[in-house]
Amino acid sequence: MADKRPTAAGGFLIAMGILGGAGVGFAIGQATPGLLIGTAIGVTAALLVWIRDRR
């Protein structure tokens, strides 16, 4: 019988990374780099959640 354990989702982490990075970047006058860095952090966090959930 298959394992019915719910899986974790990382989309929220990506969205929060994008919004947080854009907000911080806007606050320091560099919105685009902040958005890109926030996106990279969010995607990295989502990948870590996905790798951990596969086990």
trRosetta pair geometry for C-beta under 8 A, 3 or more apart (Angstrom, degrees):
i j d omega theta_ij theta_ji phi_ij phi_ji
7 53 5.6 79 -157 176 80 136
8 49 5.1 -120 119 173 129 108
8 50 7.6 -145 83 -82 99 42
8 52 7.4 -4 42 84 148 100
8 53 4.5 -144 34 -84 103 134
9 12 6.7 85 107 -1 97 94
9 49 7.7 8 107 129 15 140
10 13 4.8 -45 -169 34 74 119
10 14 6.4 77 135 -23 83 95
10 45 6.7 171 -156 111 111 75
10 46 2.8 125 149 -140 134 83
10 47 7.3 139 170 -29 173 29
10 49 4.3 162 -81 60 109 133
10 50 5.9 -66 -14 -41 138 91
11 14 5.6 -52 -152 34 39 112
11 15 6.3 36 153 -17 70 105
11 46 7.0 71 -61 -120 28 133
12 15 5.7 -55 -147 39 32 110
12 16 6.1 28 157 -15 67 109
13 16 5.9 -55 -141 41 29 107
13 17 6.2 34 155 -23 63 107
13 42 5.1 162 136 -155 71 75
13 45 4.2 -133 174 102 139 120
13 46 4.7 179 73 -64 122 80
13 49 6.6 164 -3 -10 151 140
14 17 5.7 -56 -150 34 29 114
14 18 6.5 28 154 -18 64 105
14 39 7.2 28 -162 -145 80 63
14 42 4.0 113 -124 147 38 120
14 43 5.9 52 -110 -74 98 57
14 45 7.8 -166 -62 65 53 98
14 46 5.2 -3 -48 -39 95 143
15 18 5.8 -55 -151 35 31 110
15 19 6.3 20 157 -9 66 110
15 42 7.1 164 20 -155 24 148
16 19 5.9 -56 -139 45 32 105
16 20 5.6 29 162 -17 68 114
16 42 6.4 160 67 -108 65 116
17 20 6.0 -56 -134 43 22 107
17 21 5.8 22 164 -17 61 114
17 38 4.4 160 163 167 67 73
17 39 5.8 128 120 -97 112 21
17 40 7.6 -145 167 56 136 35
17 41 4.7 -174 -139 81 120 87
17 42 2.2 -141 22 -48 144 106
17 43 7.1 -121 75 -12 162 56
17 45 6.7 174 -59 25 129 124
18 21 6.1 -60 -143 39 21 108
18 22 6.3 18 159 -16 60 110
18 35 6.4 24 -156 -155 70 77
18 38 5.4 136 -104 116 20 115
18 39 5.2 43 -90 -82 80 78
18 42 6.0 -45 -27 1 69 158
19 22 5.9 -57 -146 38 28 109
19 23 6.2 28 156 -20 64 109
19 38 7.3 -145 48 160 28 148
20 23 5.7 -56 -147 36 30 112
20 24 6.3 23 159 -12 66 107
20 38 5.3 173 77 -136 76 127
21 24 6.0 -55 -142 41 29 105
21 25 5.9 29 158 -17 64 112
21 34 4.6 168 166 158 71 70
21 35 5.2 131 111 -108 109 22
21 36 7.2 -143 152 47 144 28
21 37 5.2 179 -142 77 126 75
21 38 1.5 -130 -20 -29 131 125
21 39 6.4 -96 42 -17 157 58
21 41 6.8 158 -65 31 121 117
21 42 7.7 -104 -14 -20 123 109
22 25 5.7 -57 -141 42 27 112
22 26 6.1 31 157 -23 64 107
22 31 5.9 28 -155 -163 72 85
22 34 5.7 132 -103 108 23 107
22 35 4.4 37 -82 -86 83 87
22 38 6.3 -89 -19 33 60 154
23 26 5.8 -53 -145 34 26 110
23 27 6.4 28 154 -22 61 106
23 34 7.5 -134 54 149 34 139
24 27 5.6 -54 -150 33 32 115
24 28 6.7 8 159 0 65 107
24 34 5.1 -172 81 -149 79 128
24 38 7.2 149 36 -66 111 119
25 28 6.3 -70 -148 48 30 93
25 29 8.0 -92 167 69 57 22
25 30 4.9 -91 -161 95 86 66
25 31 4.4 119 118 -122 110 28
25 32 6.9 -159 164 35 148 25
25 33 5.8 171 -128 73 126 67
25 34 1.6 -143 -49 11 115 139
25 35 5.9 -81 28 -23 156 63
25 37 7.4 147 -66 37 117 109
25 38 7.4 -106 -19 -17 115 118
26 29 7.6 43 -171 -74 29 20
26 31 4.6 38 -78 -94 70 98
26 34 6.7 -111 -15 57 55 154
28 34 7.2 142 45 -65 104 130
30 33 4.7 -20 155 42 114 111
30 34 5.7 127 101 -25 80 96
31 34 5.7 -65 -148 41 28 114
31 35 6.2 32 157 -24 67 107
32 35 5.6 -51 -145 33 31 113
32 36 6.5 26 158 -14 64 106
33 36 5.7 -57 -146 40 34 109
33 37 6.1 31 158 -16 69 108
34 37 5.9 -56 -142 40 29 107
34 38 6.0 29 158 -18 64 111
35 38 5.8 -58 -145 40 25 112
35 39 6.3 29 155 -22 62 107
36 39 5.6 -51 -147 34 30 113
36 40 6.5 31 154 -18 63 104
37 40 5.7 -53 -149 35 33 112
37 41 6.4 32 153 -18 65 105
38 41 5.7 -54 -146 37 32 110
38 42 6.2 31 155 -18 66 108
39 42 5.7 -56 -146 39 30 111
39 43 6.2 27 158 -17 66 107
40 43 5.9 -54 -143 38 28 108
40 44 6.3 30 156 -20 63 108
41 44 5.7 -56 -148 37 29 113
41 45 6.4 28 154 -18 64 106
42 45 5.8 -55 -147 37 30 110
42 46 6.3 29 155 -18 65 107
43 46 5.6 -54 -146 38 32 112
43 47 6.3 35 153 -21 65 105
44 47 5.7 -54 -149 35 30 112
44 48 6.5 31 152 -19 63 104
45 48 5.7 -54 -151 35 33 112
45 49 6.5 34 151 -19 65 103
46 49 5.6 -51 -149 35 34 112
46 50 6.3 35 151 -20 65 106
47 50 5.5 -53 -146 37 33 113
47 51 6.3 33 155 -19 67 104
48 51 5.8 -50 -143 36 31 110
48 52 6.2 30 156 -17 64 108
49 52 5.8 -58 -146 40 29 109
49 53 6.1 27 155 -21 65 112
50 53 5.7 -57 -143 37 28 111
50 54 6.6 38 156 -32 62 100
51 54 5.9 -48 -155 18 31 115
51 55 7.9 35 151 -24 56 95
52 55 6.5 -51 -172 16 38 111
